[in-house]
Every structure is written in structure tokens, then in C-alpha cells.
């Protein structure tokens, strides 16, 4: 996370377009807001454009605006999000959801810094920095023919991946300490103290829903205090719902694996290779992620004694 934030700070110093990728719930929108606050455009607007939530029939008018009478029910002029973000930053959330037919128009705006509202006779200049977000791989969308390659290269001048929560478990204690009072204030209720065993349980959870899931769990613990007494510490048994959800997910995965004819060996190998990729080759971190010792991880990957010589050095790193 430290490396990611350092890269984000460096990107903020320029005017280039930035593509933020990462799993759902990792905080891509917050990262985009942070980039805006650290940039020379911090005094300007930071406008969010949720493309996944926008109506396909209205998305063009929403982004680029329209003139009065441009279409049925266009009873007045609409500036559009690009013009609203003039002098600041426009965040295109879930940019991979933009219909293919509108991608050419977005490409022109990014290249020329001009928008052409529906029904307008001449384009209008805009001074906007574009930041895009995407849950999946935009490159894969390009390969599948769902996203224009030229637009991808315009948006991904700087491409940064927001780490998942399981990749930065060392941040969990700090995140929890910050979220408890913040979420209590938001909900208008008293904060609760977490018992030590409860904190350990929270830190041991895999958090597939990332920071969004963590926020949801903490808010639930605050609101559902036993007998409404917020002075009582949060005990581990209040996290029983997490265990039930995890057990259900495990059974679902097992059912899917059996249906595909996968073996335990294949699943184990795939999990270890995935963990190694997510932790950028750090074998010690990957081993912890799958619940193995460094030596056992090396052995199961077939590395055997070859990696033992440098094990101590990597453990320290």
C-alpha cells in the first residue's frame, strides 16, 4: 500500500490520465479523490461519473450534455458531467461499462479536450483531467472486442492497481481503529471497544469484499450491540455470522470444483500460484496467505530445498 500511495502521489503531480484498477471494494474511488486533492486541480471540482449505474439511453447526455430540444423531454439545456468538472477532475467509474458506440466520442474528448453536446452545432472546450476506474482488466476487454484499444491507451497513460485487503493485512489494525469511530459518527451511535480476541478474528478474516466488507461488518457490530449497550466490548461470538458466510462460500467453491472435475492438487497449486502472483513473488507473504509455512509452501510448489538458502533473507524482507 505504501508503494501504491507513493505512485499515486507522483501521478498527482502531472496532468496525465490515470487508470485505477482493482477488485470491487478496494477503494478505487477514494484513491481517485486522493489523487485530485494532491493535484494542482485540488481547488476545482471532483465529479464522479458512475457509468455502471447510468441509464444506457441517457449516458451520452449525462456525460457530454445536450441542448434544449435535442431529443424528446429535453426541455432545457444540460451541461453534462464533463463541463461540470471544468477546471477539475472527472472520475469515470467502471469505464469498461461504457457502450462501445460512445467510446469513440469519449476518445475525442480525452484527445481534443472538447465536448459536443447533443444537438449542439459546435464543440465546446473543457479543461478536465480524466481518471478512470475498472474492476476487471481493461486489456482483457480490449482483447474481447468490448473496449477500443486506442481509448485504452489514452486512459492508461498511468495504470495503478489498488491492492486488495488480503494483500495488506498488516494495515488491518490501523484500518479498524480508524473505522470504528468514523462509522459510529456516521451512524449517530456510540463507538464500541473491540475485545483483543475480536480484533484477532477480524485480522484473520480473508475479506473478499475488501474495505467495503470491513466497513459493513464494523457498522453491523456497532449497531447491533447486545441489549443496545454500547459500553460492552465486542466479543468474538458476535462475529459468528462471518464464520457462517465463510463456510457457505467454501462449500460453494467445493461444489464448483467437483463439477469441473478439479483435483485437490490442482486447486492447491492454483491457490499457491495465485497467492504468489498477488504478493509479487514474495514467497513468505504468499505462504501466510494460504496458511502454510515458508518451507511447506516451497515444498508443495516443487521448489524443495532450492529456495531454503534464501528463506531467512526473504522472511526478513
Secondary structure, 3 states (H helix, E strand, C coil): CHHHHHHHHHHHCCCCCEEEECCCCCCHHHHHHHHHHHCCCCCCCEEEEECCCCCCCCHHHHHHCECCCCCCCCCCCECCHHHHCCCCEEEEECHHHCCHHHHHHHHHHHHHCEECCECCCCCEECCCEEEEEECCCHHHHHHCCCCCHHHHHHHCCEEEECCCHHHHHHHHHHHHHHHHHHHHHHHCCCCCCECHHHHHHHHHCCCCCHHHHHHHHHHHHHHCCHHHCCCCCECHHHHHHHHHHHHHHHHHHHHHHHHHCCCHHHHHHHHHHHHHHHCCCCHHHHHHHCCCCHHHHHHHCCCHHHHHHHHHHHHHC
